[in-house]
Amino acid sequence: MLKSEDLTYIYVPEPEDEAVRDLSRARETGMKDLKDAKYQLKALLLRNNINSKIKDNWSLQHLRWLAELVLPHPCQQIVLQEAVLTITERLKRLKRLDNELTHQVKNWRFYPVVKAIQALRGVRLLVATGVIAELGDLSRFDHPRKLMSYLGLVPSEHSSGDKRHLGAITKCGNSRARRLLVEGAHSYKHNANISKEMQLRQEGLSKEIIDMAWQAQLRLCRRYQRLMHKGKHRNVVVTAIAREMIAYIWAISREVVLPKIDVKLRISRVPA
């Protein structure tokens, strides 16, 4: 069956990889819970026709304004105080998770890849860690198109005979990694440049990786503007940029030398 290619290999992540993935997902859950709490507080203020004159929301000045705010009814005041406490607690929780993720990822075997792909624009520590934690070892893909298909970033096809129709992306594979790439792709709407923060992220990387990241930024920024000038919808443009981003991530990961471990593969029978 193996000789006739009726069997296929399945990648099995190491326990350490799954642990880092759980921590990355917990941080994302913490961010979602914090946003939900903020939306609930904003809805309470909107129902009572209360508008803040402070432009910097959720800053220390804004939190002090919320602490001094008095609502018409005592019951509403209790709801306000509980909402402010919830936001404060979730802010502390998010900070703890950020600190732990920053510390733990530096001891991870894939940290060299995480650091290397941060040379790309729109790929900071959280995005880099999330993508690698979800995808694992990228060397198992021998071509970037296979990685694009794995993430569901390629267009669906409905063809019959001589007619060929390409539709929306397939959205197969890992949705979290795909969403992180789409979020990072929004940064290419600006002109290409090397910011101070990006220079700090690129410290210690090889010249080949830095040059590759700069070529990627030049290409993707031009492609973003070109597609927008053609009248493409912004979501279509961002998805196209995300599809090319994962190709550059794949190329950069191949320039990184990882410590050798015994890769465990499971063989699964392909259904007839």
SULBEL-V353441 format. One record per residue. N is the residue number from 1. RES is the residue in one letter. SS is DSSP state (@ for helix, = for strand, . for the rest). PSI is psi as a letter, one per 30 degrees, with the letter a starting at -180 (* if undefined). OMEGA is omega as a letter, one per 20 degrees, with the letter a starting at -180 (* if undefined). Layout:
# SULBEL-V353441
n->N res->RES ss->SS psi->PSI omega->OMEGA
n->N res->RES ss->SS psi->PSI omega->OMEGA
This chain:
# SULBEL-V353441
n->1 res->M ss->. psi->e omega->r
n->2 res->L ss->. psi->e omega->r
n->3 res->K ss->. psi->e omega->r
n->4 res->S ss->. psi->g omega->r
n->5 res->E ss->. psi->h omega->r
n->6 res->D ss->. psi->f omega->r
n->7 res->L ss->= psi->k omega->r
n->8 res->T ss->= psi->k omega->a
n->9 res->Y ss->= psi->k omega->r
n->10 res->I ss->= psi->k omega->r
n->11 res->Y ss->= psi->k omega->r
n->12 res->V ss->. psi->j omega->a
n->13 res->P ss->. psi->l omega->r
n->14 res->E ss->. psi->l omega->r
n->15 res->P ss->@ psi->e omega->r
n->16 res->E ss->@ psi->e omega->r
n->17 res->D ss->@ psi->e omega->r
n->18 res->E ss->@ psi->e omega->r
n->19 res->A ss->@ psi->e omega->r
n->20 res->V ss->@ psi->e omega->r
n->21 res->R ss->@ psi->e omega->r
n->22 res->D ss->@ psi->e omega->r
n->23 res->L ss->@ psi->e omega->r
n->24 res->S ss->@ psi->e omega->r
n->25 res->R ss->@ psi->e omega->r
n->26 res->A ss->@ psi->e omega->r
n->27 res->R ss->@ psi->e omega->r
n->28 res->E ss->@ psi->e omega->r
n->29 res->T ss->@ psi->e omega->r
n->30 res->G ss->@ psi->e omega->r
n->31 res->M ss->@ psi->e omega->r
n->32 res->K ss->@ psi->e omega->r
n->33 res->D ss->@ psi->e omega->r
n->34 res->L ss->@ psi->e omega->r
n->35 res->K ss->@ psi->e omega->r
n->36 res->D ss->@ psi->e omega->r
n->37 res->A ss->@ psi->e omega->r
n->38 res->K ss->@ psi->e omega->r
n->39 res->Y ss->@ psi->e omega->r
n->40 res->Q ss->@ psi->e omega->r
n->41 res->L ss->@ psi->e omega->r
n->42 res->K ss->@ psi->e omega->r
n->43 res->A ss->@ psi->e omega->r
n->44 res->L ss->@ psi->e omega->r
n->45 res->L ss->@ psi->e omega->a
n->46 res->L ss->@ psi->e omega->r
n->47 res->R ss->@ psi->f omega->a
n->48 res->N ss->. psi->g omega->r
n->49 res->N ss->. psi->h omega->r
n->50 res->I ss->. psi->k omega->a
n->51 res->N ss->. psi->k omega->r
n->52 res->S ss->. psi->k omega->r
n->53 res->K ss->. psi->f omega->r
n->54 res->I ss->. psi->k omega->a
n->55 res->K ss->. psi->e omega->a
n->56 res->D ss->. psi->j omega->a
n->57 res->N ss->. psi->k omega->r
n->58 res->W ss->. psi->g omega->r
n->59 res->S ss->. psi->l omega->r
n->60 res->L ss->@ psi->e omega->r
n->61 res->Q ss->@ psi->e omega->r
n->62 res->H ss->@ psi->e omega->r
n->63 res->L ss->@ psi->e omega->r
n->64 res->R ss->@ psi->e omega->r
n->65 res->W ss->@ psi->e omega->r
n->66 res->L ss->@ psi->e omega->r
n->67 res->A ss->@ psi->f omega->a
n->68 res->E ss->@ psi->f omega->a
n->69 res->L ss->. psi->k omega->r
n->70 res->V ss->. psi->k omega->r
n->71 res->L ss->. psi->l omega->a
n->72 res->P ss->. psi->e omega->a
n->73 res->H ss->. psi->k omega->r
n->74 res->P ss->@ psi->e omega->r
n->75 res->C ss->@ psi->e omega->r
n->76 res->Q ss->@ psi->e omega->r
n->77 res->Q ss->@ psi->e omega->r
n->78 res->I ss->@ psi->e omega->r
n->79 res->V ss->@ psi->e omega->r
n->80 res->L ss->@ psi->e omega->a
n->81 res->Q ss->@ psi->e omega->r
n->82 res->E ss->@ psi->e omega->r
n->83 res->A ss->@ psi->e omega->r
n->84 res->V ss->@ psi->e omega->r
n->85 res->L ss->@ psi->e omega->r
n->86 res->T ss->@ psi->e omega->r
n->87 res->I ss->@ psi->e omega->r
n->88 res->T ss->@ psi->e omega->r
n->89 res->E ss->@ psi->e omega->a
n->90 res->R ss->@ psi->f omega->r
n->91 res->L ss->@ psi->e omega->r
n->92 res->K ss->@ psi->e omega->r
n->93 res->R ss->@ psi->e omega->r
n->94 res->L ss->@ psi->e omega->r
n->95 res->K ss->@ psi->e omega->r
n->96 res->R ss->@ psi->e omega->a
n->97 res->L ss->@ psi->e omega->r
n->98 res->D ss->@ psi->e omega->r
n->99 res->N ss->@ psi->e omega->a
n->100 res->E ss->@ psi->e omega->a
n->101 res->L ss->@ psi->e omega->r
n->102 res->T ss->@ psi->e omega->a
n->103 res->H ss->@ psi->e omega->a
n->104 res->Q ss->@ psi->e omega->a
n->105 res->V ss->@ psi->f omega->r
n->106 res->K ss->. psi->f omega->r
n->107 res->N ss->. psi->g omega->a
n->108 res->W ss->. psi->k omega->a
n->109 res->R ss->. psi->f omega->r
n->110 res->F ss->. psi->g omega->a
n->111 res->Y ss->@ psi->e omega->r
n->112 res->P ss->@ psi->e omega->r
n->113 res->V ss->@ psi->e omega->r
n->114 res->V ss->@ psi->e omega->r
n->115 res->K ss->@ psi->e omega->a
n->116 res->A ss->@ psi->e omega->a
n->117 res->I ss->@ psi->f omega->r
n->118 res->Q ss->. psi->f omega->r
n->119 res->A ss->. psi->f omega->r
n->120 res->L ss->. psi->k omega->r
n->121 res->R ss->. psi->k omega->r
n->122 res->G ss->. psi->g omega->a
n->123 res->V ss->. psi->j omega->r
n->124 res->R ss->. psi->a omega->a
n->125 res->L ss->@ psi->e omega->a
n->126 res->L ss->@ psi->e omega->r
n->127 res->V ss->@ psi->e omega->a
n->128 res->A ss->@ psi->e omega->r
n->129 res->T ss->@ psi->e omega->a
n->130 res->G ss->@ psi->e omega->a
n->131 res->V ss->@ psi->e omega->a
n->132 res->I ss->@ psi->e omega->r
n->133 res->A ss->@ psi->e omega->a
n->134 res->E ss->@ psi->e omega->a
n->135 res->L ss->@ psi->f omega->r
n->136 res->G ss->. psi->b omega->a
n->137 res->D ss->. psi->j omega->a
n->138 res->L ss->@ psi->f omega->a
n->139 res->S ss->@ psi->f omega->r
n->140 res->R ss->@ psi->f omega->r
n->141 res->F ss->. psi->j omega->a
n->142 res->D ss->. psi->f omega->r
n->143 res->H ss->. psi->k omega->a
n->144 res->P ss->@ psi->f omega->r
n->145 res->R ss->@ psi->e omega->r
n->146 res->K ss->@ psi->e omega->r
n->147 res->L ss->@ psi->e omega->r
n->148 res->M ss->@ psi->e omega->r
n->149 res->S ss->@ psi->e omega->r
n->150 res->Y ss->@ psi->e omega->a
n->151 res->L ss->@ psi->f omega->r
n->152 res->G ss->. psi->g omega->a
n->153 res->L ss->. psi->g omega->r
n->154 res->V ss->. psi->l omega->a
n->155 res->P ss->= psi->k omega->r
n->156 res->S ss->= psi->l omega->a
n->157 res->E ss->= psi->k omega->r
n->158 res->H ss->. psi->j omega->a
n->159 res->S ss->. psi->k omega->r
n->160 res->S ss->= psi->j omega->a
n->161 res->G ss->. psi->b omega->r
n->162 res->D ss->. psi->f omega->a
n->163 res->K ss->= psi->k omega->r
n->164 res->R ss->. psi->k omega->a
n->165 res->H ss->. psi->k omega->r
n->166 res->L ss->= psi->k omega->a
n->167 res->G ss->= psi->a omega->r
n->168 res->A ss->= psi->l omega->r
n->169 res->I ss->= psi->l omega->a
n->170 res->T ss->. psi->f omega->a
n->171 res->K ss->. psi->h omega->r
n->172 res->C ss->. psi->l omega->r
n->173 res->G ss->. psi->a omega->a
n->174 res->N ss->. psi->j omega->a
n->175 res->S ss->@ psi->e omega->a
n->176 res->R ss->@ psi->e omega->r
n->177 res->A ss->@ psi->e omega->r
n->178 res->R ss->@ psi->e omega->a
n->179 res->R ss->@ psi->e omega->r
n->180 res->L ss->@ psi->e omega->r
n->181 res->L ss->@ psi->e omega->r
n->182 res->V ss->@ psi->e omega->r
n->183 res->E ss->@ psi->e omega->r
n->184 res->G ss->@ psi->f omega->a
n->185 res->A ss->@ psi->f omega->a
n->186 res->H ss->@ psi->f omega->a
n->187 res->S ss->@ psi->f omega->a
n->188 res->Y ss->@ psi->g omega->r
n->189 res->K ss->@ psi->f omega->r
n->190 res->H ss->. psi->l omega->r
n->191 res->N ss->. psi->l omega->a
n->192 res->A ss->. psi->k omega->r
n->193 res->N ss->. psi->l omega->r
n->194 res->I ss->. psi->j omega->a
n->195 res->S ss->. psi->l omega->r
n->196 res->K ss->@ psi->e omega->r
n->197 res->E ss->@ psi->e omega->r
n->198 res->M ss->@ psi->e omega->r
n->199 res->Q ss->@ psi->e omega->r
n->200 res->L ss->@ psi->e omega->r
n->201 res->R ss->@ psi->f omega->a
n->202 res->Q ss->. psi->f omega->r
n->203 res->E ss->. psi->k omega->r
n->204 res->G ss->. psi->f omega->r
n->205 res->L ss->. psi->l omega->a
n->206 res->S ss->. psi->l omega->a
n->207 res->K ss->@ psi->e omega->r
n->208 res->E ss->@ psi->e omega->a
n->209 res->I ss->@ psi->e omega->r
n->210 res->I ss->@ psi->e omega->r
n->211 res->D ss->@ psi->e omega->r
n->212 res->M ss->@ psi->e omega->r
n->213 res->A ss->@ psi->e omega->r
n->214 res->W ss->@ psi->e omega->r
n->215 res->Q ss->@ psi->e omega->r
n->216 res->A ss->@ psi->e omega->a
n->217 res->Q ss->@ psi->e omega->r
n->218 res->L ss->@ psi->e omega->a
n->219 res->R ss->@ psi->e omega->a
n->220 res->L ss->@ psi->e omega->r
n->221 res->C ss->@ psi->e omega->r
n->222 res->R ss->@ psi->e omega->a
n->223 res->R ss->@ psi->e omega->r
n->224 res->Y ss->@ psi->e omega->a
n->225 res->Q ss->@ psi->e omega->a
n->226 res->R ss->@ psi->e omega->r
n->227 res->L ss->@ psi->e omega->r
n->228 res->M ss->@ psi->e omega->r
n->229 res->H ss->@ psi->f omega->r
n->230 res->K ss->. psi->f omega->r
n->231 res->G ss->. psi->g omega->r
n->232 res->K ss->. psi->k omega->r
n->233 res->H ss->. psi->k omega->a
n->234 res->R ss->@ psi->e omega->r
n->235 res->N ss->@ psi->e omega->r
n->236 res->V ss->@ psi->e omega->a
n->237 res->V ss->@ psi->e omega->a
n->238 res->V ss->@ psi->e omega->r
n->239 res->T ss->@ psi->e omega->r
n->240 res->A ss->@ psi->e omega->r
n->241 res->I ss->@ psi->e omega->r
n->242 res->A ss->@ psi->e omega->r
n->243 res->R ss->@ psi->e omega->r
n->244 res->E ss->@ psi->f omega->r
n->245 res->M ss->@ psi->e omega->a
n->246 res->I ss->@ psi->f omega->r
n->247 res->A ss->@ psi->e omega->r
n->248 res->Y ss->@ psi->e omega->r
n->249 res->I ss->@ psi->e omega->r
n->250 res->W ss->@ psi->e omega->a
n->251 res->A ss->@ psi->e omega->r
n->252 res->I ss->@ psi->e omega->a
n->253 res->S ss->@ psi->f omega->r
n->254 res->R ss->. psi->f omega->r
n->255 res->E ss->. psi->f omega->a
n->256 res->V ss->. psi->k omega->r
n->257 res->V ss->. psi->j omega->a
n->258 res->L ss->. psi->l omega->r
n->259 res->P ss->. psi->k omega->a
n->260 res->K ss->. psi->k omega->r
n->261 res->I ss->. psi->l omega->r
n->262 res->D ss->. psi->j omega->a
n->263 res->V ss->. psi->k omega->a
n->264 res->K ss->. psi->k omega->r
n->265 res->L ss->= psi->k omega->r
n->266 res->R ss->= psi->k omega->r
n->267 res->I ss->= psi->k omega->a
n->268 res->S ss->= psi->k omega->r
n->269 res->R ss->= psi->k omega->r
n->270 res->V ss->. psi->k omega->a
n->271 res->P ss->. psi->k omega->a
n->272 res->A ss->. psi->* omega->*
